[in-house]
Amino acid sequence: MERLADRGMTRREWLALTAGACATLALRSPLLAAISEAKLIQREIPATGEKLPIIGVQFRNSIKQDPAALKNVVRTLIDNGGRFVDTMHQSMPGVEDMTVRVVTDLGVREKLFLGLRAHPPGPLQTDGALVRQQIDGLLKKLATPKLDLVQLPSHAAPGLLAELKRAKEDGSVRYIAVTTIVNERHGEIESLMRNEPIDFIGVHYSMDNVKAAEKLLPLAQERKIGVIAYFPFGVGALFQRAGSTPLPEWAAEFDAKTWAQFFLKYVVSHPAVTLVRAGTTQPAHMLDNIGGGIGRLPDEATRKRMLDLVNSWPMPKRPAGPGKP
C-alpha cells in the first residue's frame, strides 16, 4: 500500500483500491490516515476575513446519480473539514436541484458554504425580477434566511446584477460572484472587478489553462476579491495526458501522493485562490481531493517545474468532458 501511495496512483487505481469502501471510507492505508490526521488549508474571503476550507465539490452529472452516493460525497467532505458545495452549472440546472435535495435530506445546510446560481435555468434572462424569484425559491427550498454565495455569469444583463446587489443589501445573500469558464470573456470579468462591488469571481484555472493568472488573479489580490477556481483537473484532459506515468518522486516535497493532488496543489498554491471546486460524484475521489488541500504546497520554482512537466505531455487526441467522473 505504501508503495502505491509513494509512486502515485492513477484515478482508476485509486478507485479500485477503495472499491467497496465508499459508504464508510473505513480504510487503513497510510494515505487515508495522513488525510484524517491533517487539516484542510483555509483561506480568508478578502471582503470579510471569513475563513473557508479551500477544497470544495460540485456534483457533475449528478442528475444521473443515486442520491445516496452523493450523500456519501457530502459526508466525506464534511467529515474531513470541507464546507464548499457549488451548484453553478449553466447547462445542467438539474445539478442544483439534486444538490439542494441531498443537502436538505442530510440536514447539513448549516455545516456548508453553498454556491448557488442567480439566474433561472435555461437561456439568460434580462428581467431582474427573475433573479429575485430565483433567490426566494432557494431560500424556501433550503429553509434558510440567507444564502451564502450567489453567482451570476459575467455576460448577464446589468439588471440581474443590480437585483443581486439589492439582495445582498437586504441580507438575503451574503456574498455575490460573477463567473465565466471562457477565456475570451475575461475582459468582461475584469471590467466588473474594477467597477462593481463583487465579493468573488469564478474562473477556469488549471494546469492546462493558466490564462486567469495573467490578469485576473493579480487583479483579484489588488481589489481584495475572492477567487473560485473551476475545473482544477482541466477539461478532463489532465488525467488522460498523465495516463500511466508515475508521479515524480519530487512530488513528495509538497505532499502530493496522487495525480489529483498534484494538479490540485498547483491551483491551491496560487495565493489569490480562495476556493477550489473539483467536480466528482465519488466519495473516494472526494477523499483524494481533500489530500490536495492539506500539507505543504509548492513554491514558485516548483510550480514552474510542475507546469513544465505537464506541458511536456502530448495533448489528447479527443477533448474530454469537464472535471472527472
N, C-alpha and C positions, 0 to 999 in steps of 0.2 A: 504493500500500500504506500509506504514512504517513497519507494522508487517512482511510482506513478505520479505522486504529487510533486516530487522533485523535478522530474523531467518535463512536467506539464502535460495535461490531458487535453485531447480534443473534446468538443462538446459531446460527441457520440460516446466516447469512452467514459466520460463523467456520468452521463445518463445511465449507461449500462452498469456502472459501478454502484449507482444508487437505486437501481430498479427495485421496486417493491417496498421502498422505504419512504416514499414521498409523503405518505399520510402522517407519519410520526417523526420522520427525519432522525430516528434514533440510531445514528451510525456512530462508530467508534474510531473513525480514521483520524490521523493527525491533522489533516486538513480541516475537518469539521470541528475538531477540538480547538484548533487555533482560532477559528471564526467565533466559536461560542465564548471564548475567553477574552476576546478583543472587543473594542467598541468602535462603532462607526464614526468616521470623521464627521464633525459638524461644522457647518458654515453659517455665518450670520447673514440674514437678509439685510442688505445695506440700508434700506429705508428705515428700519426699526431696531436692528440689532438682535431680533429674534433668531435663535439658532435652530437649525434643522439638520437631521442626518442626511448626508449627501446622496446616498443611493436610494432611488425610488423605482417604481414599476408602472407599466401600462399593460393592460391585457390586450395585446394584439390578437385580432381574430377571435375575440372572446365569445362572440355570438355562436360560434361552433363548438364551444367547450361545455363540459359538465360543470355547473356552478360549484359542485363540491370540490373539484380540483382547484378552482380559482380561490375558493375559501382557504385552501391549504397554502396557496401562494401568499395571501394576505396574512395568515397566521405566521408563516415563516418570516415575512417582512417585520411584523411587529415583535415577534419573539427574539429577533436579532437586532433590535434597536431602530428599525426603519419606521418612517411615517408617511412618506410621499407616495401617493397613488394618483396617477394622472389619467383623465378620461378623454383628453383632447384628441380627437380623430375626425378630421373633416369629412372623410369619405365613408366612414362607417359609424353612423350615430348609434348603432346597437352596442358599441363598446361602452358608451356612457350608461345606457340603461342597465347593462349587465353588471357594471361596476357598482352602480348605486344599489342594485339588488343584493349583491354579495356583501357590501358594507353594512347595509341595514339588517340583513339576515344575521350577520355576525354580531351586531350591536357594538361595533368598534368605531363608530363615527368620531368620537372624541379622542381617540388614540391616533387619528390620522390627520395628515395635511393633504386635503383633496384639491387637485387641479381640475377645473371644470370649464366648459365652453360657454361663451357669451352669446353665441348665435344659434338659432334653431337649426335642426337638421335640414339638409338639402342645400340648394343654392343660397349664396349670401344675400341677405335682405338689406334694405336701406331704411326700414322703419325702426327707429329706436325703441318704440313701444314693444316690439317683439323681443328685444333684449330683456326688458323688464318682465315680460311674461315668462321668459326662459328662467330668469333668476328666481322669480316667485315660485315657479314649478319645482325647481331644485330645492328651494328652502322647504317646501312641503314634503317632497319625496324623502329628504334626508332628516326631516323633523328637527331642524336646527334653526336658530335665529340668525345665523350668518354663515356665509360661505368663505372658505379660506382664500382661494385663488380662482379668479375667473379670467379666462384667456380669450383674446379676440384676434383673428387673423389680421396681419398688417395692412391688407388691402381692403378691409371692410370700410363701409361708408362712414364718414365722420360722425354722423348722428348716432351710430351704435356705440362708439367710444364715449361720446358725450353722456349717453344714458348709463353706461358702465361707470363713469366717474360719479354720476349722481348716486348710483347705488353704493359706491364706496363712501360718499359723504353722509348718506343716511344710515350707514352702519350695517347694511345687509351683506356687504362684500368687504373683506379685509384687505386684499391685495388684487391689483389688476396687472395683466400682462398683454403684450402684443407679440404675435408669433409668426414665423414663416419657416418652411423647410426648403425653400427655394433660394438659392444663392442670388439669383437675379433680382430678388425683392429686398436685398439688404439695404438698398438706398431708402426704401420706404421705412424700414425699421430705424435706420439712422436718423431720419427726419423726425420720427415720433419720439425717439430718445432725446433729441435736442429740444423738442417743443411741447411735449406732453408730460404730465406728472405720473408716469408709469412706474410700477414697482419692479417688474420683471420683463425680460424678453425671453422668448423661447426660440431656439435656432438649432439647426442640424450642425453638430460638431462632433467629429470623429477622426480617427487616424487617416481615413481616406477622404476626408472633407474638412480641411482646416481653414477654409475661407473666412469663417467668422472671426478667427484670431487676428486677421489683418486690421480690421477697423472696429468691429462691433464689440469684441471683448475688451479691448483697451478703453473704448468709449464707455462701456458699462462700468468699469472701475472708476473712470473720471467722473461720471454722472451719478455714481452710487446707485446703480440699478442691478438687481439680481439677474442671473443667467440660468436658464434651464437648458441643459444640453440634451437634445433629442438624438436618437439613433446612434448611441456610442459605439455600436458594432457596425457602423456603416449601413448601407442599404443592402444588408445581407451578404456582402462580398468579403468581409474580413475573415470570417471563419472559413469560407470557401478558399480564399487565397492562402491561408495558413495551411489548410489541408492536414497532412500528417507530419508536418515539420515540427520537430521537438522544440519546446520552449528553450530559449538560450539560457545558459547557466547564470548569466549576469542578471536575469530577471529576479533572482533571489535577493539581489541588493535592494530591491524595493518591494519585497514580499509578495510578488506575483507568482502564483503556483499553477495557473491555467491561462490559456489564451484569453478567455473572457476577462480575467483580472488584469492581464497585460493591457488589453485595449481600454478597459475602464480606468486604469490608473493613469494612463496618458491624459484622458479627459479630466479626471478629478484633479490632477496636479496643476491644471491651469488655475491661477488664483482668482480669476473672475467668475469661475463656475460655482454656482450656489447649489444646484440640484442636478442630478443626472437621471434621466428617465430611460430605463432599459426595459424594453418590451419582452415579456415572457408569460406563458401560461403554465409553467412547470415549476413546482416547488424546489426541485433540485437545482434548477437554473437560478432561481431566486437566491438560494443559499450561496451558490457560486458567485453571483453578482455582489452579494454582501461583502465577500472577500476582496472585491475591488475597491472597497471604501474603507478598509482598515489597514493599519500598519504604516510602513514607510512609503513615501511617494518619490518618484524620480525627480532629480534636479534637472536644470535646463540642458546640461550636457547629455544626460541620459535620455531626456526626451528627444533630443536630436538623433541619438543613436537608435532609439526605438523607431522613429519615423523613417530613418534611412533603411532600416531592416524591412519595414512594411513596403516602402516604395521599391525595394528590390524584387519584390514578388511580382510575378506576371498577373495581369488583370484577368478576371474570369471570362470565359467565352460568352456567357449569358448573364445579364443582370439578374440579381436575385431580389426577393422581396425585402422590405424593411425589417430591421430588428432580427429576431431569432425565434425559433419555434417555442 
